[in-house]
Amino acid sequence: MDDRERGYFFLSQVAANTAGRSLELLRELEPSELLEISGNEIPGFGIPADLCEMAEYERLRDPALLDTLYEQTEKKGLRFLSREHPDFPEEFLQLPDLPAGIYVRGELPGKTQQKVSIVGSRRCSEYGKECAFFFGKELAKAGVHIVSGMALGVDGYAQRGALSVSESVSFPEGHRFTTAILGGGADICYPRENIGLFRSILDSGGCILSEKPPGYRAKPYDFPKRNRLISAYGACLAVIEAAERSGTRTTVDHALSLGKDVFAVPGRIGERMSLGCNELLKSGAHMLTCPEDILQYLGLQVQSDTKKPVRILMSPEEKEIYDCIGEDPVLIDDLLLRSNFPVSLILEILIRLEMKGAIQKSALSGYVRVLT
């Protein structure tokens, strides 16, 4: 690595175990000059670095230690890409607090491949898992690269959905299906329960990346910061299921600050895991009821099979009511007789099915199917 790359590598190592304030030195110094100043000099540049960061800065100034760390990175199958490297994702350059560099395992998607970030709750419902898998699969089938955090719940299921088409759909050489952006080092599978997904992403030619060096184990405060990379990498952000207050909200906030459009899947009224998405929709997010919503936004050709998402996206209760409705108008009284649901729940389900475009009110009265 040349002197500039060494400077960026040095700062990325310093930032890993500290607050990362020393990254602000790049506003005052050239990367190649970073190793020439001592840790004690950092405050002299108006940077409020604490004693821990100053000590870490001083420790890592040893050229021999840096070379060893760089060699260890390569031995673990990772590449370090500084913010000046030609392969460094251009999407990250728009971040106000962009990292000095990233550590990449596997292959990044091509610069022209459309990317969509999908996030949601770790403790999602079965319906949320189904939605995440469906959108990941259908968007990937249309050539879209899925970006997420490989977390339990929505993230992991969206990425599994993308990988499910990796052996059944042909794409040009260099096409990648999904990227996982981690809070810890890209050599460490977190959470451990997703080790199968971790390996599948790499086996499919996908990518695991992080701003943290190999060997770094993520701490709770690393994930909100990681989320800014997820929001930046996609052309837009899709939220499948989220509670009112959750880590998903930080990803949404990052996306909005970057001027990204946010899509949200509407959820059942009153359900805790639906509150976040429903609040986003009330605040102006785009409603997401089928892959076509995002594909049209991206300007991609819509495949015919993406226009029929209703069966997959229906909860069991919605499916039961939907099965009671046909081409001839069905009244609410009929639905009361054909199901065991109270009228309040039937009305709620009818609203949700209308929002999804599955049914519509008949001009004569009652409801009829739109999709089959």
TIBA-823835 format. One line per 10 residues: number of its first residue (from 1); their letters; for each residue x, y, z of C-alpha. Coordinates in steps of 0.001 Angstrom, whole numbers, plus 524288, in hexadecimal, padded with zeros to 5 digits. Layout:
<nodes>
NUM	a	X:Y:Z; ... $
</nodes>
This chain:
<nodes>
1	mddrergyff	80000:80000:80000; 804B2:80DAF:7FD01; 805E5:81892:8071F; 7F826:81DCA:804F9; 7F20E:81055:80603; 7FA34:80DCF:81222; 7F4F7:81A4F:81844; 7E6DE:81675:815DC; 7E972:8089D:81AC3; 7EFC0:80E48:826E1 $
11	lsqvaantag	7E416:816FB:829F0; 7DA4F:80C06:82793; 7E17C:803F8:831BD; 7E1AC:80F3F:83B6D; 7D332:811E6:83991; 7CF5B:803A9:83BE9; 7D161:803DB:84AA1; 7CF2D:81252:84D40; 7C51A:81CBF:84AA6; 7CB8C:81F32:83D7A $
21	rslellrele	7CD75:82DBF:83F9C; 7DB1B:82CCE:839E9; 7D4D1:82AD4:82C84; 7D2F5:83988:82C89; 7E1AB:83AD3:82A8E; 7DF19:837FB:81C3C; 7D988:845B6:81B45; 7E687:84B59:81F8A; 7F0BB:841BC:81A9C; 7F3C3:8396B:80EDC $
31	pselleisgn	7F24B:82ACE:811AE; 800DC:828F8:80F70; 803B9:832B1:81A6F; 7FBA2:82C0E:824F0; 80667:82383:82A56; 80F72:82F1D:82BCB; 80814:83515:83742; 806D0:82F21:844CA; 7FA68:82BD9:84BFE; 7FCC9:83704:8556A $
41	eipgfgipad	7FC11:8409C:84A1E; 7EE1D:83D22:84645; 7E7A7:84735:84F56; 7F02E:8518F:8491E; 7E80A:85044:83CCC; 7DBA4:85387:84447; 7D771:84559:84545; 7D219:84154:852A4; 7D8DC:8340A:852C1; 7D93D:82D90:86022 $
51	lcemaeyerl	7E4E5:826D3:86672; 7E08D:8198A:86170; 7E068:81E12:8535B; 7ED3B:8253F:854AE; 7F390:81909:85A5A; 7EE0C:81052:84F96; 7F2AD:819FE:8455E; 80052:81992:84B06; 80081:80AB5:84BEF; 7FCB3:808CF:83DCA $
61	rdpalldtly	806A8:8125E:83863; 810A0:80741:83847; 812C5:80422:829B9; 81648:7F607:82CC6; 80988:7F42A:8343C; 801AE:7FA23:82926; 80826:7F132:81F48; 80502:7E579:827C2; 7F6CE:7E977:82909; 7F5DF:7EB94:81A66 $
71	eqtekkglrf	7FBA8:7DE22:817B5; 7F22E:7D7FD:82154; 7E6F5:7DE98:81A3D; 7EB01:7D8AB:80D50; 7ED6B:7CB3C:81348; 7DF62:7CB35:81812; 7DA9D:7CD6B:80A3E; 7D6F9:7DBB5:80C16; 7DA88:7E7B2:80444; 7DBF4:7F53B:809FC $
81	lsrehpdfpe	7D648:7FFB8:8012A; 7D963:80DA1:80517; 7CFDA:81866:801BA; 7D8DF:81BB3:7F63E; 7D973:80DE0:7F0ED; 7D2C6:80C6D:7E391; 7CA72:8013F:7E8DE; 7C5C0:808D4:7F4C6; 7B6D6:80A00:7F34F; 7B33E:8175D:7EE2E $
91	eflqlpdlpa	7A6BC:8170A:7F641; 7AEAE:81812:802C8; 7B54B:82486:7FE4A; 7A8A6:82C0A:800C7; 7A95B:828F4:80F56; 7AD16:83488:817EE; 7B4C2:82B2D:8209E; 7B9EE:821B5:8168B; 7C3D5:817C5:81B7B; 7D23E:81863:81833 $
101	giyvrgelpg	7D016:80BAE:8110D; 7C8C0:7FECE:81122; 7CC8C:7F095:81249; 7C6B1:7E7DB:807DD; 7C557:7D92B:80753; 7C023:7D3CC:7FA94; 7BC30:7DBE2:7EED0; 7B56C:7E90C:7EEA4; 7AA16:7EACB:7E521; 7AD0C:7F1AC:7D870 $
111	ktqqkvsivg	7AC29:80069:7D8DC; 7A0CB:8004C:7CF35; 798CA:7F5CC:7D613; 78CCB:7FB4A:7DCBC; 78CD1:7F970:7EB73; 781D0:7F9EB:7F578; 7839C:7F988:8042F; 779D0:7F147:80BC7; 778C1:7F1EF:81A91; 76F57:7EEC0:8255D $
121	srrcseygke	76D8A:7E8D5:832AF; 775E3:7DDD9:83803; 769E6:7D8D3:83F3D; 760DB:7D948:83396; 75497:7D121:8321E; 75330:7C591:828F6; 74C55:7CED7:81FBE; 757FD:7D808:82057; 7614A:7CCDF:81D1C; 758AB:7C90B:811B2 $
131	cafffgkela	7583F:7D6F9:80C8C; 766E8:7D8D2:80DF6; 769F7:7CC2C:806C3; 76029:7CF66:7FC1F; 76532:7DD14:7F965; 77355:7D899:7F9F3; 7706E:7CDC6:7F04F; 7682E:7D573:7E6AF; 7710D:7E153:7E669; 77CFE:7D8A7:7E49A $
141	kagvhivsgm	775F3:7D173:7D9C6; 7748E:7DE95:7D2E5; 78335:7E0EE:7D41B; 78330:7E98A:7E046; 78E20:7E7E4:7EA37; 78914:7E689:7F82B; 7904C:7EDC9:802FD; 78DDA:7EAAA:8113D; 7945D:7E7ED:81E3A; 79339:7D8FF:81F07 $
151	algvdgyaqr	78C3B:7DA65:82C11; 78243:7D0CD:83131; 77495:7D35B:82C38; 7719C:7DBF1:8207E; 77FB4:7DE87:81C4F; 78364:7D045:81B80; 776E4:7CBF9:814D7; 777FA:7D694:80A76; 785BC:7D1FE:80755; 7819A:7C3B6:8073C $
161	galsvsesvs	77708:7C76E:7FD9D; 78125:7CDC0:7F4C1; 789E1:7C1C9:7F577; 77E8A:7B8A6:7F264; 77F0E:7BCF0:7E41F; 78DE1:7BC11:7E2CD; 78D5D:7AE94:7DC87; 780D5:7B00C:7D4BD; 78271:7BCFB:7CD9C; 78D26:7C056:7C3DD $
171	fpeghrftta	793B9:7CD99:7C483; 79FBA:7D376:7BDF7; 7ACEB:7CFEC:7C398; 7B00F:7D85B:7CF60; 7A1EE:7D942:7D3F5; 7A0EE:7D8AD:7E2CA; 794D6:7D578:7EACF; 79702:7DB41:7F842; 7A03B:7E2AB:80144; 7A052:7E19C:81010 $
181	ilgggadicy	7A578:7ED69:81770; 7A9C4:7E98F:82516; 7ABF6:7F0E9:831B3; 7B802:7E8CF:834BB; 7C336:7E3B6:82C83; 7BFBD:7DDBA:81F5F; 7C6BB:7D13A:82369; 7BD7D:7CED4:82EDB; 7AFC6:7C9AC:82CD2; 7A655:7D14D:83548 $
191	preniglfrs	79CCC:7CCA1:83989; 7A2A2:7BF05:83A26; 79559:7B90E:83735; 796B6:7BE40:82947; 7A358:7B714:82640; 79C7A:7AFBB:81B50; 79805:7BC88:81534; 7A59A:7C257:81715; 7ABA3:7B724:80F54; 7A101:7B735:804FD $
201	ildsggcils	7A325:7C59F:8022B; 7B185:7C323:7FFA7; 7AF1A:7B687:7F814; 7A5AE:7BDBB:7EF16; 7AFFF:7C7EA:7EBD5; 7AA0C:7D21C:7F4BC; 7B084:7DB04:7FE88; 7B27D:7DCE4:80D13; 7B7A9:7EA4D:810AA; 7BA55:7F2A0:81C8B $
211	ekppgyrakp	7C173:7FEF0:82057; 7C720:7F749:82BCB; 7D3E4:7EF9C:82A25; 7D435:7E0C0:82AA2; 7D37E:7DB1B:83839; 7CB1C:7E630:83D7E; 7BF40:7E159:84516; 7B38C:7EA44:84408; 7AE56:7F176:84FD2; 7A053:7F683:85120 $
221	ydfpkrnrli	7A421:80470:84D8F; 7AA55:7FFF2:840BC; 79D78:7FC46:83A4F; 79718:809C5:8395E; 7A38C:80E95:832F4; 7A3C1:802BD:829EA; 795E3:80600:825CB; 79A56:81264:81EEE; 7A206:809EB:8155F; 7961A:8016B:812BF $
231	saygaclavi	78D9F:80D44:81001; 797E6:8138B:80750; 79AD1:807AD:7FEE2; 78D20:8057D:7F980; 78625:80E42:7EFC2; 77AB2:80DEA:7F93E; 7772B:8079E:8062F; 76C5E:7FD99:8084E; 7673E:7FB22:8160A; 75FD2:7EE67:81750 $
241	eaaersgtrt	75BBC:7EDFB:8258F; 75FF0:7F61D:83132; 75B8F:7FA02:83EA7; 758FA:80846:841B5; 7664B:809EF:84805; 770C7:8011C:84287; 77E2C:800E5:83C4C; 7775B:80165:82F2A; 773DF:80F80:831F9; 78237:81377:83209 $
251	tvdhalslgk	783BE:80DAC:8246D; 777BF:81531:81FF2; 77CE9:821D6:825C1; 789EE:82000:81EE0; 782F8:81D62:81204; 77A96:82988:81351; 78664:831E5:816A9; 78C99:82D38:80A03; 78074:8306C:80220; 77CF0:82228:7FFDC $
261	dvfavpgrig	76EF3:81DDE:7FDAE; 76964:8148B:807C6; 75F79:809CB:804F8; 757A1:802E4:80F92; 74EDB:7F6FA:80FA9; 741E7:7FA4E:81657; 73F06:7F225:82257; 7336F:7EE01:82A48; 72D99:7F8D1:8328F; 7311F:7F748:840D7 $
271	ermslgcnel	73BFA:7ED4B:83EDE; 74873:7F183:845CC; 75110:7ED35:83A81; 748DB:7F52D:830F8; 74968:80220:8381D; 75661:80643:8323B; 7524F:8040B:8241C; 744EE:80A07:825F6; 74B02:81616:82C1E; 7545F:81731:820A1 $
281	lksgahmltc	748EB:816A4:81730; 741E3:82144:81EBA; 74E48:82972:81DDB; 74F04:8285B:80F18; 75647:81BB9:80C22; 752AC:814A4:7FF96; 7494E:80957:80186; 74F80:7FC5C:7FDEE; 745E8:7F19F:7FA68; 74CDB:7EAD5:7EF23 $
291	pedilqylgl	75A59:7EA93:7E8BF; 754E9:7F292:7DD81; 75479:7FE67:7E690; 76351:7FE74:7E7B9; 76666:7F988:7DA0D; 75EA9:804A5:7D3F2; 76579:80E3C:7DD04; 7729C:8090B:7D83C; 76E46:809BF:7CA16; 76FBA:7FB18:7C822 $
301	qvqsdtkkpv	7673B:7F2A4:7BF96; 75CFF:7EBC4:7C7C3; 75BED:7DD1D:7C629; 74E29:7D7F7:7C52A; 74F62:7CF16:7D0FE; 752BC:7DA6D:7D9EB; 74521:7DFDD:7D81E; 73EBD:7D4ED:7DFE3; 74437:7D5E7:7ED96; 7378C:7D514:7F51B $
311	rilmspeeke	7374B:7C69E:7F85F; 744FE:7C720:7FDB4; 742FE:7D3C2:80500; 73645:7D01C:80BAD; 7357A:7CCA4:819F6; 72D2D:7C093:81D35; 721D5:7C94A:8214B; 7229F:7D137:814C4; 72334:7C4C2:80CB6; 716F2:7BF6C:81343 $
321	iydcigedpv	70F2D:7CBA8:81019; 71507:7CC98:80270; 710BC:7BE96:7FF99; 702C9:7C294:802D8; 702E2:7CD07:7F84B; 7017E:7CA45:7E9D6; 6FDBA:7D113:7DD4F; 6EFCC:7D33F:7E22B; 6EDC3:7DD89:7ECCA; 6EE50:7D858:7FAB2 $
331	liddlllrsn	6E7F2:7DFD7:805C8; 6ED84:7E16A:8136D; 6E1DC:7D9A7:81895; 6E607:7CE5D:80FD8; 6F3DF:7CF16:8152B; 6EE93:7CE80:8230A; 6E798:7C1E0:81FA7; 6F326:7BBDF:81870; 6FD6F:7BEF4:822C1; 6FE77:7BEE0:8317B $
341	fpvslileil	703DA:7CCB4:83226; 6FD17:7D81B:838EC; 6F875:7E313:83032; 70318:7EC59:83522; 70DC3:7E303:830B4; 70723:7E08D:823A7; 70680:7EF1F:820F2; 714D5:7F087:8246C; 718B7:7E52E:81B7A; 710AB:7EAB8:8104A $
351	irlemkgaiq	717E5:7F79D:81180; 724F7:7F09D:81127; 72117:7E884:80548; 71C8A:7F4D2:7FE5A; 72985:7FB73:80166; 73096:7EFDD:7FB5D; 72840:7F095:7EF21; 722B5:7E2F2:7F157; 71478:7E71A:7F214; 70C2D:7F2E6:7EF2D $
361	ksalsgyvrv	6FEC9:7F7DF:7F27D; 6F473:7F45E:7E89C; 6EC29:7FEEA:7E275; 6E037:7F6E8:7E662; 6E4E7:7F52A:7F49D; 6ED93:7EB13:7FAC5; 6FB54:7E715:7F6C2; 70136:7E01F:7EB02; 70EAB:7DACC:7E7F5; 7189E:7E25D:7E003 $
371	lt	723D3:7D8A5:7E003; 722DB:7C9F2:7DE4A $
</nodes>
